[in-house]
Amino acid sequence: MKLITYEIKTAFGITQRVGVLRDSEVIDLIHAYSLYLSKIKSSSRAYETAKQIIGKDMLSFIQGGSFSLEAAKTALDFIYSTPAEEVRKNDIGEIFFSLNDVTVRVPLQPVSIRDTLNSEVHFKNSLEVVGISELPALFYERPYYYRTSHTSIAGPEDVIPWPSFGERLDFELEFAAIIGKKGINISAETAHEYIMGYTIFNDISIRDYQRKDMSTSMGPSKCKNFSHGNILGPCIVTSDELDPSNIRLQARINGEVWSDSRSSDMHYSFAQLIEFISKEETLYPGEIICSGTMAFGCGLEINRYLKSNDIIELEVDGIGILRNQIIKF
């Protein structure tokens, strides 16, 4: 399933809902499951039950675990095996929307974001910019990661305002695993059980400010934490529909390809990342663990930087395209 958070205008104003994207059609999950409950289970409280199981938003849906996922699958099976006229004419509410009639928003307001430094090529390229030729030995011993802001989130088609304190703005080509189950000390062998799905991640970075940040030996701070600096979307693809081991990732600026890579570039798999990060630390549903920037997956590596009005498109096979525009106000 491709799960999205979308906005629609109703008689009560603009509301956000959880939906499933199929081609150019959006299926409202609460309404679809409500119809199933009312028709098959003859439930008199179909809508209230559906809202409780599906959840009020994507985080609630993820926290619902297998109950929410199974309800969503049941709802989809039901509406596609029921005559279309019967599905469209119901007392519950609209189930199908054209993608053109809704606004797709950031799929999830995450509980946390951990980003990793996970590509040998990307790391080498980045260090060479500052005159370092060899990677630290620790890179080969265990994963590098840091926590970044999970409150300054942007989604697909959102405008990214140029920060007031930076001159060299850069994109980063990544994707991310979304934790769907609580766990601690998770083994790499069982880590797949904890991944609910995957989405695209664009870690906007202020390169001239990053040097100042890193000189303190404290890691990234303001160079990666500012309004709309962390971008997710356009959807969440459930883990049963995506093998993350060798998929293509591409970054285009104003239609020109700047980066073209594959997820096989990751030194540590998501399973290995989860094993390390969960050591003596509990992971919760709705947390995000990022792949790290791919080889040649940012402008720093090719000495090209973003300009005002540039349109960034990150495309990941099996997920879609995450598109945003940088604007200097």
C-alpha positions in Angstrom: 0.0 0.0 0.0 1.0 3.6 -0.6 -0.3 5.5 2.4 -0.7 9.2 2.3 -2.0 12.1 4.5 -4.2 14.3 2.4 -6.4 17.4 2.9 -9.9 17.9 1.6 -12.4 20.7 1.9 -15.6 19.7 3.7 -18.7 21.5 5.0 -16.8 21.9 8.3 -13.6 23.3 6.7 -10.4 21.8 5.7 -9.6 18.4 7.2 -6.7 15.9 7.1 -7.3 12.2 6.5 -5.3 9.0 6.0 -5.7 7.5 2.6 -4.3 5.0 0.2 -3.0 6.1 -3.2 -3.7 3.9 -6.2 -2.5 5.5 -9.5 -4.4 8.8 -9.6 -7.1 7.8 -7.1 -7.2 8.3 -3.3 -9.2 6.0 -1.1 -10.3 7.3 2.3 -9.5 4.5 4.8 -11.9 5.5 7.5 -14.9 5.7 5.1 -13.9 2.5 3.3 -13.5 0.5 6.5 -16.8 2.0 7.8 -18.6 0.8 4.8 -17.2 -2.7 5.2 -18.2 -2.8 8.9 -21.7 -1.5 8.1 -22.3 -4.0 5.2 -20.5 -7.1 6.4 -20.6 -6.8 10.1 -23.9 -4.9 10.3 -22.3 -2.6 12.8 -24.4 0.3 14.1 -21.3 2.1 15.2 -19.3 1.5 12.0 -17.9 5.0 11.6 -16.8 5.3 15.3 -15.2 1.8 15.2 -13.4 2.5 11.9 -12.1 5.8 13.2 -10.7 4.1 16.3 -9.0 1.3 14.4 -7.7 3.3 11.5 -6.8 6.3 13.6 -7.2 10.0 13.4 -3.9 10.6 11.6 -0.9 8.6 10.3 0.8 8.4 13.6 -2.3 6.9 15.2 -2.5 4.5 12.2 1.1 3.4 12.7 0.6 3.0 16.5 -2.4 0.8 15.7 0.1 -1.8 14.3 -1.2 -4.9 12.7 -4.8 -4.1 13.6 -4.7 -0.9 11.5 -2.8 -2.5 8.6 -5.2 -5.5 8.5 -8.2 -3.2 8.6 -6.8 -1.2 5.7 -6.2 -4.3 3.6 -9.7 -5.6 4.5 -11.3 -2.3 3.5 -9.4 -2.2 0.1 -10.4 -5.8 -0.6 -14.0 -5.1 0.2 -14.4 -2.0 -1.9 -12.7 -3.5 -5.0 -14.8 -6.7 -4.8 -18.1 -4.7 -4.3 -20.0 -3.2 -7.3 -18.7 0.4 -7.8 -22.2 1.9 -7.7 -22.8 0.4 -4.3 -19.5 1.7 -3.0 -20.1 5.2 -4.3 -23.7 5.5 -3.1 -23.5 5.0 0.6 -24.5 6.7 3.9 -21.0 6.9 5.2 -19.3 9.5 3.1 -17.1 9.8 0.0 -14.6 7.0 -0.4 -12.9 7.8 -3.7 -11.2 11.1 -4.6 -9.2 12.2 -7.6 -5.6 13.0 -6.7 -6.2 16.4 -8.4 -9.0 17.2 -5.9 -6.9 16.7 -2.8 -3.8 18.2 -1.3 -1.1 15.6 -0.3 0.7 16.6 2.9 3.7 15.3 4.8 2.7 11.7 5.4 3.8 11.6 9.1 4.6 13.9 11.9 7.4 11.6 13.3 8.1 10.8 16.9 11.8 11.3 16.1 14.3 11.3 13.2 17.7 9.6 13.3 19.8 10.3 10.2 22.9 8.2 9.4 26.2 8.7 7.7 26.1 5.4 5.7 27.8 5.7 2.3 31.5 5.1 2.0 31.7 7.1 -1.2 29.6 10.0 0.1 31.7 10.2 3.3 35.0 10.2 1.3 33.8 12.8 -1.1 32.6 15.0 1.8 35.9 14.7 3.7 38.0 15.5 0.6 36.2 18.9 0.4 37.8 19.8 3.8 41.2 18.2 2.9 40.8 14.8 4.7 41.7 11.8 2.6 40.9 8.8 4.8 37.7 7.7 6.6 37.8 7.2 10.4 38.3 3.6 11.3 35.1 3.8 13.4 33.0 4.0 10.2 33.7 0.4 9.5 33.1 -0.7 13.1 29.6 0.6 13.7 27.1 3.1 12.2 27.3 6.9 12.6 24.0 8.6 13.3 22.5 11.8 14.9 19.1 13.0 15.9 17.7 15.9 13.9 14.6 18.0 14.4 11.3 16.2 14.0 9.2 19.3 14.4 10.4 21.4 11.4 9.0 19.0 8.9 7.9 19.7 5.3 6.0 17.5 2.8 5.5 17.2 -0.9 5.2 20.4 -2.9 5.8 22.5 0.2 7.9 25.7 -0.4 11.2 25.6 1.5 12.1 29.1 2.7 15.8 30.0 2.4 17.2 30.3 5.9 18.4 33.8 6.9 21.9 32.6 8.0 23.1 30.5 5.1 24.5 31.0 1.6 25.3 27.5 0.4 22.1 25.4 0.5 22.2 21.8 -0.4 19.9 18.8 -0.8 20.6 15.3 0.3 19.2 12.2 -1.5 17.9 9.7 1.1 15.1 7.4 2.0 13.9 6.2 5.4 12.4 3.3 7.3 9.5 4.0 9.6 9.3 2.0 12.8 6.0 0.3 13.3 6.5 -1.7 16.6 8.0 -0.9 20.0 11.2 -2.7 20.7 14.6 -2.7 22.4 17.8 -4.7 21.7 16.4 -5.7 18.3 18.5 -8.2 16.4 19.3 -7.6 12.7 17.6 -10.9 11.9 14.3 -9.8 13.4 14.5 -6.0 12.5 12.3 -6.4 9.4 9.4 -7.1 11.8 9.8 -3.6 13.2 9.7 -1.7 9.9 6.2 -0.5 9.0 7.2 1.1 5.7 9.5 3.5 3.8 9.4 7.1 2.6 11.7 9.6 0.9 13.8 11.9 3.0 15.5 15.2 1.9 17.9 16.6 4.5 18.4 20.2 3.5 21.8 21.4 4.7 23.5 24.8 5.0 27.0 23.9 4.0 28.7 27.1 5.0 27.1 27.0 8.4 27.9 23.3 8.7 31.6 23.9 9.0 31.0 26.1 12.0 28.8 23.5 13.6 31.2 20.6 13.1 34.2 22.6 14.5 32.7 22.2 18.0 32.8 18.4 17.7 29.2 18.3 18.8 27.8 17.3 15.4 25.2 19.1 13.2 22.9 21.6 14.8 21.5 24.7 13.0 23.0 23.7 9.7 20.3 21.0 9.5 17.6 22.4 11.9 15.5 25.2 10.6 11.9 25.7 9.3 11.0 23.0 6.7 14.6 21.7 6.7 13.6 18.1 6.9 11.3 16.9 4.1 9.4 13.6 4.0 7.0 12.1 1.4 5.1 11.9 -0.8 3.8 8.6 0.7 4.7 5.7 3.0 5.1 2.4 1.1 4.4 -0.5 3.4 7.3 -2.8 3.9 5.6 -5.8 2.3 5.7 -4.0 -1.1 9.3 -2.7 -1.1 12.7 -4.4 -1.0 15.1 -1.6 0.1 18.3 -3.4 -0.7 18.9 -2.3 -4.3 16.5 0.4 -5.5 17.4 3.4 -7.7 17.4 6.9 -6.2 17.7 10.0 -8.4 17.9 13.7 -7.6 17.0 16.3 -10.2 17.3 20.1 -10.0 15.1 22.0 -12.4 14.7 18.7 -14.4 18.5 18.2 -14.7 19.9 15.0 -13.1 22.5 15.8 -10.4 22.5 12.5 -8.6 21.8 8.9 -9.6 22.5 6.1 -7.2 21.3 2.8 -5.7 20.5 1.8 -2.2 23.1 -0.9 -2.4 25.5 2.0 -1.7 24.4 1.8 2.0 27.3 0.4 4.0 24.9 -0.7 6.8 21.4 -2.1 6.0 18.3 -0.9 7.8 18.4 -4.1 9.8 21.9 -3.4 11.0 21.1 0.2 11.7 18.1 -0.8 13.8 20.1 -3.4 15.7 22.7 -0.8 16.6 20.3 2.1 17.4 18.1 -0.1 19.6 20.9 -1.3 21.8 19.7 -0.5 25.3 17.3 2.1 23.8 13.6 1.6 23.0 12.3 2.4 19.6 8.7 3.5 19.3 6.1 3.4 16.4 6.5 6.5 14.3 10.2 6.9 14.7 12.2 7.4 11.5 15.6 6.0 10.6 17.2 7.4 7.5 19.4 5.7 5.0 22.1 8.3 4.9 23.0 10.3 1.8 23.8 8.2 -1.2 27.0 8.3 -3.2 27.2 11.6 -5.0 23.8 12.3 -3.4 24.3 16.0 -2.7 25.6 19.1 -4.3 28.6 19.3 -1.9 30.1 16.2 -3.7 29.9 17.8 -7.2 30.5 21.4 -6.1 27.0 22.6 -7.2 24.6 24.4 -4.8 21.0 25.3 -4.8 19.7 28.7 -5.9 16.5 30.6 -5.1 13.5 29.2 -7.1 15.2 25.9 -7.8 12.9 22.9 -7.9 14.2 19.8 -6.2 12.9 16.4 -7.2 14.0 13.3 -5.4 12.7 10.1 -7.0 13.0 6.6 -5.4 11.8 3.5 -7.2 8.8 2.0 -5.6 8.0 5.1 -3.6 7.6 8.1 -5.9 8.8 11.7 -6.3 9.3 14.2 -3.5 9.2 17.6 -5.1 9.9 21.0 -3.4 10.9 24.5 -4.4 13.5 26.6 -2.6 12.4 30.3 -2.3 14.4 33.2 -0.9 11.9 35.7 0.4 
